[in-house]
Amino acid sequence: MWHALRAELAYQREYLLGGLGMAVGVVIIVSVVFFAVGEDGPPSHAAAGIRGMFLIMAPLIVGFIAQSFRSEERRARLLLAGPLTPRQIAGASVLLTVVLFGIGVLAAGLMIGAGFLVTGRLELESLQMVGYVGGLIFAMMQMGLLVQEAVAARSQQRLRASAAGWAGFVLAVLLMAVLSLVAVFFQGPLSWFSLHLGNLIAAVTAMAASVALYAGRTDFTR
């Protein structure tokens, strides 16, 4: 499975480097604009958060690109010709999104750290903003994988599996909605904790369900 994960990373390397390069370019432009507008621009914590968000988003967008290829290409058949099982291939796909998320966190952390060295200020709000946006996109990516598997199960006449997949999707969305609503009634760290918890539970639920559905596939080209 680890060889498959390395192969997936190598396959997406050009997209990843291109996405990070564009994100760095946007961060530079945004930083120049913030400097030019001075006090009329966003607060310092919001400015740092905005710069960090571009960098944490770039690898996650690559994850969505990988998802679009996943349903059309026949690499799964090549991997199945070796020692891998469908469950291991599904696990590699999920781990790829985790690795991409980790790369985004690292890139955003380096950007915020560089800002701290320049300004001498590190505000918790910046980290909260970047963490929430990254977590939200990561959860949406996992739900995208789950939707793919629910649709595939339906096309393969695995109706119970498809229904279970859609049920898992609805459950993940409801959990995010409820915990986001809870966050509205609280302020400070508890509010952010509720938002982060919603993203985490939705992502884990979708990850487990998508792996289970992929393991039951009968066709690996669609």
C-alpha positions in Angstrom: 0.0 0.0 0.0 2.9 2.4 0.8 4.3 1.8 -2.7 0.9 2.7 -4.2 0.8 5.9 -2.0 4.3 6.9 -3.3 3.1 6.2 -6.8 0.1 8.4 -6.3 2.2 11.2 -4.9 4.6 11.0 -7.9 1.7 11.0 -10.2 0.3 14.2 -8.7 3.7 15.9 -8.2 3.4 18.3 -11.1 0.0 19.5 -10.0 1.2 19.8 -6.4 4.2 21.9 -7.3 2.2 24.0 -9.7 -0.5 24.6 -7.1 1.9 25.6 -4.4 3.7 27.9 -6.9 0.5 29.7 -7.8 -0.4 29.9 -4.1 2.9 31.5 -3.3 2.4 34.0 -6.2 -1.1 34.9 -4.9 0.3 35.3 -1.4 3.0 37.7 -2.7 0.4 39.8 -4.6 -2.0 39.8 -1.6 0.8 40.9 0.8 1.7 43.8 -1.5 -1.9 44.9 -1.6 -2.2 44.7 2.2 1.0 46.7 2.5 -0.2 49.3 0.0 -3.6 49.9 1.7 -2.0 50.1 5.2 -4.5 50.6 8.0 -7.4 50.5 5.6 -6.7 46.8 5.1 -7.8 43.8 7.2 -6.5 43.4 10.8 -3.1 41.7 11.2 -4.5 38.4 12.3 -6.9 38.3 9.3 -4.1 39.2 6.9 -1.9 36.4 8.3 -4.9 34.0 8.1 -5.7 34.9 4.5 -2.1 34.3 3.4 -2.0 31.0 5.2 -5.3 29.9 3.7 -4.0 30.1 0.2 -1.2 27.8 1.0 -3.2 25.2 2.9 -5.8 25.2 0.1 -3.4 24.5 -2.7 -2.5 20.9 -2.0 -6.2 20.1 -1.1 -7.3 21.4 -4.5 -4.8 18.9 -6.0 -6.7 16.3 -4.0 -9.9 17.2 -5.8 -8.0 16.9 -9.1 -6.9 13.4 -8.1 -10.5 12.5 -7.4 -11.6 13.5 -10.9 -9.0 11.2 -12.4 -9.8 8.4 -10.0 -13.2 7.6 -11.5 -12.0 7.6 -15.1 -8.5 6.0 -15.2 -7.6 2.3 -15.0 -4.7 2.5 -12.6 -6.7 0.5 -10.1 -6.6 -2.5 -12.4 -2.8 -2.2 -12.7 -2.4 -2.0 -9.0 -4.8 -5.0 -8.5 -2.5 -7.0 -10.8 0.0 -6.9 -8.0 -0.3 -7.9 -4.4 -2.7 -5.1 -3.4 -6.3 -5.7 -2.4 -9.2 -3.2 -3.2 -9.2 -2.2 0.5 -5.5 -1.3 0.4 -6.0 0.7 -2.8 -8.9 2.6 -1.1 -6.6 3.1 1.9 -3.9 4.6 -0.3 -6.4 7.0 -1.8 -7.5 8.2 1.6 -3.9 8.4 2.9 -3.1 10.5 -0.2 -5.6 13.1 1.0 -4.1 13.0 4.5 -0.6 13.6 3.1 -1.8 16.5 0.9 -3.5 18.0 3.9 -0.2 17.6 5.9 1.7 19.4 3.1 -0.8 22.2 3.2 -0.5 22.5 7.0 3.3 22.6 6.7 3.2 25.3 4.0 0.7 27.4 5.9 2.7 27.0 9.1 5.9 28.1 7.3 4.1 31.2 6.0 2.6 32.1 9.3 6.0 31.5 11.0 7.7 33.8 8.4 5.1 36.5 9.2 5.9 36.1 12.9 9.6 36.6 12.2 8.9 39.7 10.2 6.3 41.3 12.5 7.0 39.7 15.8 3.3 38.9 16.2 1.6 35.5 16.3 -2.1 35.6 17.0 -4.3 32.6 17.8 -7.0 33.9 15.5 -4.8 33.4 12.4 -4.2 29.7 13.3 -7.9 29.2 14.0 -8.9 30.7 10.6 -6.3 28.6 8.6 -7.2 25.4 10.6 -10.9 25.8 10.0 -10.7 26.5 6.3 -8.2 23.6 5.8 -10.3 21.2 7.9 -13.5 22.2 6.1 -11.9 21.5 2.6 -10.4 18.3 3.9 -13.8 17.1 5.1 -15.4 18.1 1.8 -12.7 16.1 0.0 -13.5 13.0 2.0 -17.2 13.4 1.3 -16.4 13.7 -2.4 -14.7 10.3 -2.2 -17.8 8.9 -0.4 -20.1 10.3 -3.1 -18.0 8.7 -5.8 -18.3 5.3 -4.1 -22.0 5.7 -3.4 -22.6 6.5 -7.1 -20.3 3.6 -8.2 -22.2 1.2 -5.9 -25.5 2.3 -7.4 -24.2 1.7 -11.0 -23.0 -1.8 -10.0 -26.4 -2.6 -8.5 -25.0 -2.8 -5.0 -28.0 -1.0 -3.7 -27.5 -1.6 0.0 -23.9 -0.4 -0.2 -25.1 2.7 -2.1 -27.8 3.5 0.4 -25.3 3.1 3.2 -22.9 5.4 1.5 -25.5 8.1 1.0 -26.6 7.7 4.6 -23.0 8.2 5.7 -22.8 11.3 3.6 -26.0 12.7 5.0 -24.8 11.9 8.6 -21.5 13.7 8.0 -23.3 16.8 6.6 -25.8 16.8 9.6 -22.9 16.5 12.1 -21.1 19.5 10.5 -24.3 21.5 10.4 -25.2 20.8 14.1 -21.8 21.5 15.4 -21.6 24.7 13.3 -24.9 25.8 14.8 -23.6 25.1 18.3 -20.6 27.3 17.5 -22.9 30.2 16.8 -24.0 30.2 20.5 -20.5 30.2 21.9 -17.6 32.6 21.7 -13.9 32.1 21.8 -12.1 28.7 22.0 -15.2 26.7 22.5 -16.8 28.0 19.3 -13.7 27.1 17.3 -13.5 23.7 19.0 -17.0 22.9 17.9 -16.2 23.9 14.3 -13.0 21.8 14.2 -14.8 18.9 15.8 -17.5 19.0 13.1 -14.9 18.9 10.3 -13.0 16.1 12.0 -16.0 13.8 12.6 -17.4 14.4 9.1 -14.0 13.6 7.5 -13.4 10.4 9.6 -17.0 9.2 8.9 -16.6 9.7 5.2 -13.1 8.2 5.1 -14.3 5.0 6.8 -17.4 4.7 4.6 -15.6 5.3 1.3 -13.0 2.7 2.1 -15.7 0.1 3.0 -17.6 0.8 -0.2 -14.5 0.7 -2.4 -13.6 -2.7 -0.9 -16.9 -4.1 -2.3 -16.5 -2.8 -5.8 -17.0 -5.1 -8.8 -15.7 -2.7 -11.4 -12.6 -0.6 -11.0 -12.8 1.6 -14.1 -15.8 3.8 -13.1 
